[in-house]
Amino acid sequence: MTTLTRRSVMGGAAAAGAALLTSAPSSSVQAAAPLSGQQAPGWYRYKVGSFEVTVATDGVNRFKFPDGFVTNRSREQLNAALAASYGQPGPDMIAIPYCPCVVNTGSRLVVIDTGTGEANFKNSKGAAGQFQANLKASGIDRGQVDVVVISHIHGDHINGLLAPDNKPAFPNAEIMVPAPEWKFFIDDGEMSRQSSDRMKGVFANFRRVFDALGRKVTQYEAGKEVVSGITAVATHGHTPGHMSHIVASGNSKVYVQADVTNLPIFVRNPDWHLMFDQDAQMAEATRRKVYDMLVAEKMMVQGFHYPFPGLAYIEKAGNGYREIPVPWSPVL
Amino acid sequence: MTTLTRRSVMGGAAAAGAALLTSAPSSSVQAAAPLSGQQAPGWYRYKVGSFEVTVATDGVNRFKFPDGFVTNRSREQLNAALAASYGQPGPDMIAIPYCPCVVNTGSRLVVIDTGTGEANFKNSKGAAGQFQANLKASGIDRGQVDVVVISHIHGDHINGLLAPDNKPAFPNAEIMVPAPEWKFFIDDGEMSRQSSDRMKGVFANFRRVFDALGRKVTQYEAGKEVVSGITAVATHGHTPGHMSHIVASGNSKVYVQADVTNLPIFVRNPDWHLMFDQDAQMAEATRRKVYDMLVAEKMMVQGFHYPFPGLAYIEKAGNGYREIPVPWSPVL
């Protein structure tokens, strides 16, 4: 530690005047660089054939999970799994990321799911509601978005359809919703038959968001392209009309799964039933079918609730699966 | 797909004049958003106690690996391991990331290792040599760096000490090099005893870089702090004086390992001897000792050759270990 640096000399000059230039001791004059306090903007881009996929995180929500959060496992079992998965906040707390993505097919700019909404940025003290800010950081103008494809109508997927003023967050975009999902949740009879507060809330939030949009949506069916190169796949169970999307260009594909699983701990434990799975048995059957296919086809999956950037390959592991994150590429 | 969007109408207006505003058909006027072609800047920040650690990737180098790249395993075994690890370019090719990092202790701004050098950006067509650009993107001014700590003198760790004009890349920084590393590589007798072209090249590159710096360095010893909060650890084997660094603040620690392992496949297979390990037996013993400690202490490791951002926890797995990437936090 004997080297006088040019900076320490210059720091000395600034602090004490030019007369001290040659004698300022290193230890007393070196100024501290300020701490930044800033995280990197949360976006990542990759190619699928000629398409560009941009993941722009909406953030991470931390909350105390209620009893029955995993309906067929105990609080202790969930706590043990969370502790073993690292990066989780601690007993009885869970951190869930949100990773919406955008596909530029070259002729259409397509958002798939929208996050918790900009209004939530303030409510969550910046923890979530980041999607629009990260989208902007990635160079994407919300006004250029042609289509917003919704996988299912839970709040963390649809709330971002609205700006804080309840105007459309993507002012020029067609909004596409799975036909069976729309049919179920638009049905006042279905709504009246709900007994749980949570499900009543899901119906109410659905109406809040889509009423603000004048219920102006395009319904889409499984097995068909929502836009050229993006095919809807029926992955019902989590909700009655839940859909996933295969983005394909050239020889390349990615499976945008939405909520086929939630966090990776549910990839490891596909038989664990999260309280958000409306038909838990169907959700589990869907999960195993999709994940067996991802393993067999060695297809990349884009996980809405995986840690950012949420892109992985899947392997079999024990009674379940393991996600292998795709290495970050520093070039596109 | 029946909804006319405001954008399609506006596109029509721009293309064909205001008179067509109400009749422009959606299909013919919707302009394509341009593909971006840009990757996100490659930096990520996390806290260690009150310190900020910023990882800024230098990029990824892809190359055809030579015979004997893993000295005690066949080409076929290496190819099989690379194929099983995903994200690798294919037979006989390997992709190796470089993840230098910067620690802001609040009173010192400390770069740990420097990447392949800015001059390499052009040579590699942008694949590597990105460290300075990503550092700048993260808001860090190279002129504010107080100290550069070098783990060992291989080119991908020291070449970034020089700007393309062979002037210091960190003009105001003290440069710290492990004392046993300096002693070995500065020794003309050691140089004269080298028989392999690779080792002759290592010595020559060492002289190229440090001669340009006037051999003006501070030598540091294992077991001592290089700056307050950053302690050098002897992890010899990869090179005679290879050092790692424990960054500690409050109750939090991260182990900045440098080349204790290279890619994660060598985490899985700690008994595989990479040709860059100068004393392969010592390197393996060091690797096992360090990784057993990381498992026992549940300490995070920052891997220079892990995929960006290179931060992970370590678990035992079979005869080796497995890295569990720390989930990306969208807030600092």
Interface residues (C-beta under 8 A of the other chain):
Chain A: M1 T2 T3 T5 R6 R7 S8 M10 Q30 A32 A33 L35 S36 G37 Q38 Q39 A40 P41 G42 W43 Y44 R45 E52 T54 T57 G59 V60 S85 Y86 G87 A95 P97 N104 G106 S107 R108 L109 G126 A127 Q130 N134 S138 G139 I140 D141 G143 Q144 V145 D146 P171 N172 A173 E174 I175 K216 V217 T218 P307 F308 P309 Y313 I324 P325 V326 P327 W328 S329 P330 V331 L332
Chain B: M1 T2 T3 T5 R6 R7 S8 M10 Q30 A32 A33 L35 S36 G37 Q38 Q39 A40 P41 G42 W43 Y44 R45 E52 T54 T57 G59 V60 S85 Y86 G87 A95 P97 N104 G106 S107 R108 L109 G126 A127 Q130 N134 S138 G139 I140 D141 G143 Q144 V145 D146 P171 N172 A173 E174 I175 K216 V217 T218 P307 F308 P309 Y313 I324 P325 V326 P327 W328 S329 P330 V331 L332
